[in-house]
């Protein structure tokens, strides 16, 4: 077979495929309608996000141990937690970081694992080894996000009437819990907080003159605030439960703590109630306040989180004390919404321009309607005038076949009329 014959066969194959739509215009209309419907369904039902959904299920276990060195954190916290979660089903990799006063263990799971199920399995594994952790360490926190995740929304809480320690207490008791309950939020970071603490300023000279050390003072304070069962008293008529309680709620209560015989804490130190020395600070519009960062869960949608946070902020604004305001200072969803707006605008402009150009050259609104429907089915499909007419121009063989069919039908009709003519 020569090269010319091969090219002729390929051309005839293409012509036979497109000629099918020339001979069956209703079939072409059905296909165009299906593409339009599929395009509209995809536009309405597609999930909108900045980047494709490639997030892996990640769970972070965070534990705080104030004052502990990185070596102590690694030995007493990180290794114990790693050994407990290593047997969780679907675990792909484990990475950990031990820093001053804090341990972070990041767990990455397989794509087929449900993030909620993985978090519950990790929580169960941590619960079995809680008694093996140091008593001074805080309870491990389980977050469904990477420990290095950055906040997608940032908020600022300011007040003109509350001081920083009262504002911190308000934010921790009311604001953070409400924001953390929004669907898709993994954690809420806090900046510039200054919680209330009892500050003990020790007079070293007074302490040494009484033969006491800092260790004696620390031991006395550790045993001062307690609430433990002390047994029970039984008689023939009653049974009384005895508890040993010592509640210290004011600086005067701490000052009356006995360190040694006839030596109280107030004799060697000054006790004050005030804000903790903060590591971070925040100012919003020139006013001091507390910053909040919203951490997104793995496999969650930024736009949905932004909508939920805005609704929660509107509700909180109605319940906050007078003079206290909460405002969103940055939102990653703004960029995503702007990009979506530009895409929709480009589609609308493309449809208008294509329709105007077709009408300018064809002077026929029917061609415009056909091209508008085809353009709605997909932005990359460029309609061009009357499809049926263009196909006839590109495939004269199919046009001749249709013309021949019409000619044969007309001849048959004339023959039938001639045959019936003598009968009349």
FIDOMAR-268970 format. One line per 2 residues: number of its first residue (from 1); their letters; for each residue x, y, z negated of C-alpha. Coordinates in Angstrom, 1 decimal, m for minus. Example, Ala and Ser with C-alpha at 12.3 -4.5 7.8 and 13.67 -1.06 7.14 Angstrom:
FIDOMAR-268970
1 = as = 12.3/m4.5/m7.8; 13.7/m1.1/m7.1 .
//
This chain:
FIDOMAR-268970
1 = xx = 0.0/0.0/0.0; 1.4/3.4/0.9 .
3 = xx = 1.7/6.4/m1.3; m1.0/8.2/0.6 .
5 = xx = m3.4/5.4/0.0; m2.7/5.4/m3.8 .
7 = xx = m3.4/9.2/m3.9; m6.6/8.7/m2.0 .
9 = xx = m7.7/6.0/m4.4; m7.0/8.2/m7.4 .
11 = xx = m8.9/11.1/m5.8; m11.8/8.9/m4.9 .
13 = xx = m11.9/7.6/m8.6; m12.1/11.2/m9.9 .
15 = xx = m14.7/12.2/m7.3; m16.8/9.2/m8.1 .
17 = xx = m16.8/10.1/m11.9; m17.7/13.7/m11.4 .
19 = xx = m20.1/12.9/m8.5; m22.2/11.0/m11.0 .
21 = xx = m23.0/14.3/m12.7; m23.8/15.9/m9.3 .
23 = xx = m26.3/13.2/m8.5; m27.7/13.1/m12.1 .
25 = xx = m28.0/16.7/m13.2; m30.3/15.7/m16.1 .
27 = xx = m27.5/13.4/m17.4; m25.1/16.4/m17.3 .
29 = xx = m27.6/18.5/m19.2; m28.0/15.8/m21.9 .
31 = xx = m24.2/15.6/m22.4; m23.9/19.3/m22.7 .
33 = xx = m26.8/19.4/m25.2; m25.1/16.7/m27.3 .
35 = xx = m21.8/18.6/m27.3; m23.7/21.8/m28.5 .
37 = xx = m25.5/19.9/m31.3; m22.2/18.2/m32.4 .
39 = xx = m20.4/21.6/m32.4; m23.2/23.2/m34.5 .
41 = xx = m23.2/20.2/m36.9; m19.5/20.4/m37.4 .
43 = xx = m19.6/24.1/m38.0; m22.2/23.8/m40.7 .
45 = xx = m21.0/20.7/m42.4; m17.2/21.0/m42.3 .
47 = xx = m15.4/21.7/m45.5; m13.7/25.1/m45.6 .
49 = xx = m10.2/25.2/m47.2; m6.9/27.0/m46.5 .
51 = xx = m4.9/23.9/m45.7; m5.8/20.3/m44.9 .
53 = xx = m6.8/18.1/m47.8; m3.4/16.4/m48.4 .
55 = xx = m3.3/16.7/m52.2; m2.3/13.5/m54.0 .
57 = xx = m3.9/12.5/m57.3; m1.6/14.0/m60.0 .
59 = xx = m2.1/13.9/m63.8; 0.2/15.8/m66.2 .
61 = xx = 0.7/14.9/m69.9; 1.9/18.0/m71.8 .
63 = xx = 2.9/17.8/m75.5; 4.2/20.6/m77.8 .
65 = xx = 6.6/20.0/m80.7; 7.6/23.4/m82.1 .
67 = xx = 11.2/23.8/m83.1; 12.4/20.5/m81.6 .
69 = xx = 15.5/20.3/m79.4; 15.4/18.9/m75.9 .
71 = xx = 17.2/15.7/m77.1; 14.6/15.2/m79.8 .
73 = xx = 11.7/15.8/m77.4; 13.2/13.3/m75.0 .
75 = xx = 13.7/10.6/m77.6; 10.5/11.0/m79.7 .
77 = xx = 8.0/12.2/m77.2; 8.9/11.8/m73.5 .
79 = xx = 10.2/8.2/m73.6; 7.3/7.0/m75.8 .
81 = xx = 4.7/8.6/m73.4; 6.4/7.2/m70.3 .
83 = xx = 6.4/3.7/m71.7; 2.7/4.0/m72.5 .
85 = xx = 1.5/5.3/m69.1; 3.8/3.1/m67.0 .
87 = xx = 1.3/0.3/m66.9; m1.6/2.4/m65.6 .
89 = xx = m3.2/1.0/m62.5; m2.4/2.7/m59.2 .
91 = xx = 0.6/4.6/m60.5; 3.0/5.6/m57.7 .
93 = xx = 5.8/7.6/m59.5; 6.6/9.2/m62.8 .
95 = xx = 8.7/12.4/m63.4; 9.3/14.1/m66.7 .
97 = xx = 10.8/17.2/m68.2; 12.0/17.7/m71.8 .
99 = xx = 12.6/21.3/m72.8; 12.8/23.2/m76.1 .
101 = xx = 9.6/22.4/m78.0; 7.7/20.9/m75.0 .
103 = xx = 7.5/17.6/m73.1; 5.9/17.2/m69.6 .
105 = xx = 5.3/13.9/m67.9; 3.9/14.1/m64.4 .
107 = xx = 2.1/11.0/m62.9; 1.5/10.7/m59.2 .
109 = xx = m1.1/8.0/m58.1; m1.9/6.4/m54.8 .
111 = xx = m4.3/8.2/m52.4; m7.0/5.5/m52.9 .
113 = xx = m7.2/6.2/m56.7; m10.0/8.4/m58.0 .
115 = xx = m8.5/11.3/m60.0; m11.1/11.1/m62.7 .
117 = xx = m10.6/7.4/m63.2; m6.8/7.8/m63.3 .
119 = xx = m7.1/10.6/m66.0; m9.3/8.4/m68.1 .
121 = xx = m6.9/5.5/m67.8; m4.0/7.8/m68.9 .
123 = xx = m6.0/9.1/m71.8; m6.7/5.6/m73.0 .
125 = xx = m3.0/4.7/m72.7; m2.0/7.8/m74.7 .
127 = xx = m4.5/7.0/m77.4; m2.9/3.7/m78.1 .
129 = xx = 0.5/5.3/m78.9; m0.6/8.4/m80.8 .
131 = xx = 0.4/6.9/m84.1; 3.9/6.5/m82.8 .
133 = xx = 4.4/10.2/m82.1; 5.8/12.6/m84.7 .
135 = xx = 3.3/14.0/m87.2; 4.5/17.6/m86.5 .
137 = xx = 3.8/17.3/m82.8; 0.6/18.5/m81.3 .
139 = xx = m1.8/16.1/m79.6; m0.9/15.4/m76.0 .
141 = xx = m2.9/17.4/m73.4; m3.9/15.6/m70.2 .
143 = xx = m4.3/17.9/m67.2; m5.5/16.8/m63.7 .
145 = xx = m2.9/18.9/m61.9; 0.8/19.1/m61.2 .
147 = xx = 2.8/20.8/m64.0; 4.3/23.1/m61.5 .
149 = xx = 1.0/24.2/m60.0; 0.5/28.0/m59.8 .
151 = xx = m2.7/29.8/m60.7; m5.1/30.4/m57.8 .
153 = xx = m7.0/33.1/m59.8; m5.8/35.5/m62.4 .
155 = xx = m8.0/37.4/m64.9; m7.4/40.1/m67.5 .
157 = xx = m9.3/40.6/m70.7; m8.9/44.0/m72.3 .
159 = xx = m10.6/45.8/m75.2; m10.7/49.3/m76.5 .
161 = xx = m12.0/48.4/m79.9; m10.4/45.0/m80.8 .
163 = xx = m6.8/44.6/m81.8; m4.6/41.9/m80.1 .
165 = xx = m5.1/39.2/m82.7; m8.9/39.6/m82.8 .
167 = xx = m8.9/39.7/m79.0; m6.8/36.5/m78.9 .
169 = xx = m9.3/34.7/m81.2; m12.2/35.9/m79.0 .
171 = xx = m10.6/34.6/m75.8; m9.6/31.2/m77.2 .
173 = xx = m13.0/30.6/m78.8; m15.3/31.8/m76.1 .
175 = xx = m13.7/32.7/m72.8; m11.2/29.9/m72.1 .
177 = xx = m13.8/27.1/m72.9; m16.3/28.7/m70.5 .
179 = xx = m13.8/29.0/m67.6; m12.4/25.6/m68.1 .
181 = xx = m15.8/24.0/m67.7; m16.1/25.3/m64.1 .
183 = xx = m16.0/22.4/m61.6; m12.5/21.9/m60.1 .
185 = xx = m10.6/23.8/m62.8; m7.7/21.7/m64.3 .
187 = xx = m6.4/24.1/m66.9; m6.5/27.7/m68.0 .
189 = xx = m3.2/29.3/m68.8; m2.9/32.1/m71.3 .
191 = xx = m0.5/35.1/m71.2; 0.1/37.8/m73.8 .
193 = xx = m1.8/36.1/m76.6; m1.0/37.0/m80.2 .
195 = xx = m2.8/34.7/m82.6; m3.2/35.5/m86.3 .
197 = xx = m0.6/33.9/m88.6; 0.6/34.2/m92.2 .
199 = xx = 4.1/35.8/m92.2; 6.3/35.0/m95.2 .
201 = xx = 9.3/37.5/m95.6; 11.7/35.9/m98.1 .
203 = xx = 13.8/37.9/m100.4; 17.0/35.9/m100.4 .
205 = xx = 18.4/37.6/m103.5; 15.3/36.9/m105.6 .
207 = xx = 15.2/33.3/m104.3; 18.9/32.6/m105.1 .
209 = xx = 18.6/34.2/m108.6; 16.0/31.6/m109.5 .
211 = xx = 18.0/28.7/m108.2; 15.7/28.0/m105.3 .
213 = xx = 16.4/27.4/m101.6; 14.5/27.8/m98.4 .
215 = xx = 13.9/24.0/m98.4; 12.1/24.3/m101.8 .
217 = xx = 9.9/27.0/m100.4; 9.1/25.0/m97.3 .
219 = xx = 8.2/21.9/m99.3; 5.9/23.9/m101.6 .
221 = xx = 4.1/25.4/m98.6; 3.7/22.0/m96.9 .
223 = xx = 2.0/20.7/m100.0; 0.0/23.8/m100.8 .
225 = xx = m2.9/23.5/m98.3; m4.4/20.0/m98.6 .
227 = xx = m7.7/18.3/m98.6; m7.4/14.6/m99.4 .
229 = xx = m9.5/12.1/m101.3; m8.3/11.5/m104.8 .
231 = xx = m10.4/8.4/m105.7; m13.8/8.1/m107.4 .
233 = xx = m15.3/8.1/m110.9; m17.8/5.3/m111.7 .
235 = xx = m20.2/4.9/m114.6; m23.3/3.0/m115.3 .
237 = xx = m25.5/5.7/m113.8; m23.5/7.4/m111.1 .
239 = xx = m20.6/7.2/m108.7; m18.6/10.5/m108.1 .
241 = xx = m16.2/10.9/m105.2; m13.2/13.1/m106.2 .
243 = xx = m11.3/15.2/m103.7; m8.2/17.3/m104.1 .
245 = xx = m8.6/20.5/m102.2; m6.4/23.6/m102.0 .
247 = xx = m7.6/26.1/m99.4; m5.3/29.1/m98.7 .
249 = xx = m7.2/31.7/m96.7; m5.7/35.0/m97.8 .
251 = xx = m2.2/36.4/m98.4; m3.1/36.6/m102.2 .
253 = xx = m3.8/32.8/m102.1; m0.3/32.2/m100.7 .
255 = xx = 1.3/34.5/m103.1; 0.0/32.5/m106.0 .
257 = xx = 1.5/29.2/m104.8; 3.8/27.8/m107.5 .
259 = xx = 7.3/27.0/m106.4; 8.7/26.1/m109.8 .
261 = xx = 7.8/26.5/m113.4; 6.5/30.1/m113.8 .
263 = xx = 7.9/31.0/m110.3; 5.3/31.9/m107.7 .
265 = xx = 5.8/32.6/m104.0; 4.9/36.2/m104.5 .
267 = xx = 7.9/36.6/m106.8; 10.4/35.8/m104.1 .
269 = xx = 8.6/36.7/m100.8; 6.0/39.0/m99.3 .
271 = xx = 3.1/37.4/m97.5; 1.2/39.2/m94.7 .
273 = xx = m1.5/38.3/m92.2; m0.7/39.5/m88.7 .
275 = xx = m0.2/38.6/m85.1; 2.4/36.1/m84.0 .
277 = xx = 5.4/37.4/m82.1; 4.4/36.8/m78.5 .
279 = xx = 6.7/35.6/m75.7; 4.7/37.3/m73.0 .
281 = xx = 2.8/40.6/m72.7; 0.2/41.9/m70.3 .
283 = xx = m1.1/45.4/m69.4; m4.1/46.0/m67.1 .
285 = xx = m4.7/49.5/m65.9; m2.5/50.8/m68.7 .
287 = xx = m4.3/48.9/m71.5; m2.8/45.9/m73.4 .
289 = xx = m4.7/42.7/m72.9; m4.6/39.0/m72.4 .
291 = xx = m4.1/37.3/m69.0; m5.7/34.1/m67.9 .
293 = xx = m4.5/31.9/m65.0; m6.9/29.3/m63.4 .
295 = xx = m5.1/26.1/m62.4; m6.8/24.1/m59.6 .
297 = xx = m7.3/20.4/m59.9; m5.7/18.2/m57.3 .
299 = xx = m8.1/17.5/m54.4; m10.4/20.4/m55.3 .
301 = xx = m11.6/23.3/m53.2; m10.3/26.8/m53.9 .
303 = xx = m13.4/28.5/m52.5; m15.8/26.5/m54.7 .
305 = xx = m13.6/27.3/m57.8; m13.6/31.0/m57.0 .
307 = xx = m17.4/31.1/m56.7; m17.8/29.2/m60.0 .
309 = xx = m15.3/31.5/m61.8; m17.0/34.6/m60.5 .
311 = xx = m20.4/33.3/m61.8; m18.8/32.5/m65.2 .
313 = xx = m17.3/36.0/m65.4; m20.6/37.6/m64.7 .
315 = xx = m22.2/35.6/m67.6; m19.4/36.3/m70.0 .
317 = xx = m19.5/40.1/m69.3; m23.0/40.1/m70.7 .
319 = xx = m22.0/38.5/m74.0; m18.7/40.1/m74.8 .
321 = xx = m18.5/42.7/m77.6; m18.8/46.4/m76.7 .
323 = xx = m15.6/47.8/m75.3; m14.3/44.4/m74.1 .
325 = xx = m14.1/43.7/m70.4; m13.0/40.8/m68.2 .
327 = xx = m11.9/41.3/m64.6; m10.4/39.2/m61.8 .
329 = xx = m7.1/40.7/m60.8; m6.1/38.3/m58.0 .
331 = xx = m7.9/35.6/m56.0; m6.4/33.3/m53.4 .
333 = xx = m9.9/32.7/m52.0; m9.9/36.3/m50.6 .
335 = xx = m7.3/35.4/m48.0; m9.1/32.2/m47.0 .
337 = xx = m12.4/34.0/m46.6; m10.7/36.7/m44.5 .
339 = xx = m9.2/34.0/m42.2; m12.7/32.4/m41.8 .
341 = xx = m14.2/35.7/m40.9; m11.5/36.3/m38.2 .
343 = xx = m12.3/32.8/m36.8; m16.0/33.5/m36.6 .
345 = xx = m15.4/36.9/m35.1; m13.1/35.4/m32.4 .
347 = xx = m15.7/32.8/m31.5; m18.4/35.5/m31.1 .
349 = xx = m16.2/37.7/m29.1; m15.1/34.8/m26.8 .
351 = xx = m18.8/33.9/m26.2; m19.7/37.5/m25.4 .
353 = xx = m16.7/38.0/m23.1; m17.2/34.8/m21.2 .
355 = xx = m20.9/35.6/m20.7; m20.2/39.1/m19.5 .
357 = xx = m17.5/37.9/m17.0; m19.8/35.2/m15.6 .
359 = xx = m22.6/37.7/m15.1; m20.3/40.2/m13.5 .
361 = xx = m19.2/37.7/m10.8; m22.4/35.7/m10.4 .
363 = xx = m25.1/38.3/m11.1; m27.2/35.4/m12.5 .
365 = xx = m28.4/35.1/m16.1; m29.0/31.3/m15.7 .
367 = xx = m25.3/30.8/m15.3; m24.7/32.9/m18.4 .
369 = xx = m27.1/30.8/m20.4; m25.4/27.6/m19.2 .
371 = xx = m22.0/28.9/m20.1; m23.2/30.2/m23.5 .
373 = xx = m24.5/26.8/m24.4; m21.3/25.1/m23.3 .
375 = xx = m19.2/27.7/m25.2; m21.1/27.1/m28.5 .
377 = xx = m20.2/23.4/m28.3; m16.5/24.2/m28.6 .
379 = xx = m14.3/27.3/m28.4; m11.8/25.5/m26.1 .
381 = xx = m14.4/24.6/m23.4; m14.5/27.4/m20.8 .
383 = xx = m17.8/27.5/m18.9; m17.7/28.8/m15.4 .
385 = xx = m20.9/29.7/m13.5; m23.3/27.2/m12.1 .
387 = xx = m21.9/23.8/m12.9; m24.0/22.0/m10.3 .
389 = xx = m23.0/24.4/m7.5; m19.3/24.2/m8.4 .
391 = xx = m19.4/20.4/m8.4; m21.0/20.4/m5.0 .
393 = xx = m18.2/22.6/m3.7; m15.5/20.4/m5.2 .
395 = xx = m17.1/17.1/m4.0; m18.5/17.6/m0.5 .
397 = xx = m18.9/13.8/m0.1; m21.4/13.7/m2.9 .
399 = xx = m23.1/16.8/m1.4; m23.3/15.1/2.0 .
401 = xx = m24.7/11.9/0.4; m27.5/13.9/m1.3 .
403 = xx = m28.1/15.8/2.0; m28.2/12.5/3.9 .
405 = xx = m30.7/11.1/1.4; m33.0/14.1/1.8 .
407 = xx = m32.7/13.9/5.6; m33.6/10.2/5.6 .
409 = xx = m36.6/10.9/3.3; m37.8/13.6/5.7 .
411 = xx = m37.5/11.3/8.7; m39.4/8.6/6.9 .
413 = xx = m42.1/11.1/6.0; m42.3/12.3/9.7 .
415 = xx = m42.5/8.7/10.9; m45.3/8.0/8.5 .
417 = xx = m47.3/11.0/9.6; m46.8/10.0/13.3 .
419 = xx = m47.9/6.5/12.5; m51.1/7.7/10.8 .
421 = xx = m51.8/10.3/13.5; m53.6/8.0/16.1 .
423 = xx = m55.9/6.8/13.3; m57.3/10.3/12.9 .
//
